[in-house]
């Protein structure tokens, strides 16, 4: 089995809520491509949510409930974006780096 820093952190959690990792040398394999596509969707959704957030924040009549929903959605998007960044950063890291 590969060391943890040689595994790819996938953009989804397992059924028990723990991170999922992929062990493969094939960056063009089915699971790698699936993970790449999901990461792209997650980042695209985050970018779209950021635009919507700016519109809501610019609107002086935004209700507190709308802002709570926005905060919840932004929290999820930020969590996804950080997972993508961590995964990509670990794949760029040197062998001495410690990713988990």
C-alpha positions in Angstrom: 0.0 0.0 0.0 1.2 3.5 -0.7 2.0 6.1 1.9 -0.8 8.5 2.7 0.9 11.3 0.9 1.1 9.2 -2.3 -2.7 8.7 -2.3 -5.1 11.1 -4.0 -7.7 12.7 -1.7 -11.0 12.3 -3.5 -13.6 15.1 -3.6 -16.2 13.2 -1.6 -16.5 11.5 1.8 -17.1 7.9 2.5 -20.3 6.5 4.1 -18.9 7.0 7.5 -18.0 10.7 6.8 -14.3 10.0 6.6 -12.1 11.1 3.7 -11.7 8.8 0.7 -8.4 8.2 -1.0 -7.4 6.7 -4.4 -4.3 4.6 -4.9 -3.4 4.6 -8.6 -0.5 5.4 -10.9 -3.0 6.1 -13.7 -4.0 9.7 -13.6 -6.2 9.1 -16.6 -8.0 6.2 -15.1 -11.8 6.1 -14.7 -11.8 7.0 -11.0 -9.2 9.8 -11.5 -11.3 11.3 -14.3 -14.4 11.0 -12.2 -12.7 12.8 -9.4 -11.4 15.5 -11.8 -14.9 16.1 -13.1 -16.5 16.3 -9.7 -13.8 18.7 -8.6 -14.5 20.9 -11.6 -18.3 20.9 -10.8 -17.6 21.7 -7.2 -15.4 24.7 -8.1 -17.8 25.9 -10.7 -20.7 25.8 -8.2 -18.5 27.7 -5.7 -17.8 30.4 -8.3 -21.5 30.7 -9.1 -22.4 30.8 -5.4 -19.8 33.6 -4.9 -21.6 35.7 -7.6 -24.9 35.1 -5.9 -23.5 35.9 -2.5 -22.2 39.3 -3.7 -25.6 40.1 -5.2 -27.3 39.3 -1.9 -24.8 41.2 0.1 -25.1 44.2 -2.2 -28.9 44.2 -1.7 -29.8 46.2 1.4 -33.1 44.4 1.7 -31.7 40.9 2.1 -33.5 39.1 5.0 -31.7 37.4 7.8 -33.0 34.0 6.8 -31.5 34.5 3.3 -28.2 35.3 4.8 -28.2 32.2 7.0 -28.9 30.1 4.0 -26.1 31.8 2.1 -23.7 31.2 5.0 -24.6 27.5 5.0 -24.1 27.2 1.2 -20.9 29.1 1.4 -19.6 26.9 4.2 -20.2 23.8 2.0 -18.6 25.4 -1.0 -15.6 26.4 1.0 -15.3 22.9 2.5 -15.3 21.4 -1.1 -12.8 24.0 -2.4 -10.4 23.3 0.5 -10.6 19.6 -0.2 -9.9 20.2 -3.9 -6.9 22.5 -3.0 -5.6 19.9 -0.5 -5.8 17.1 -3.0 -4.2 19.1 -5.7 -1.5 20.4 -3.4 -0.6 17.0 -2.2 -0.2 15.7 -5.8 2.2 18.6 -6.5 4.1 18.1 -3.2 7.6 16.8 -3.0 8.2 13.3 -1.4 9.2 15.1 1.8 5.9 16.8 2.2 3.3 15.6 4.7 -0.3 15.6 3.4 -3.2 14.1 5.1 
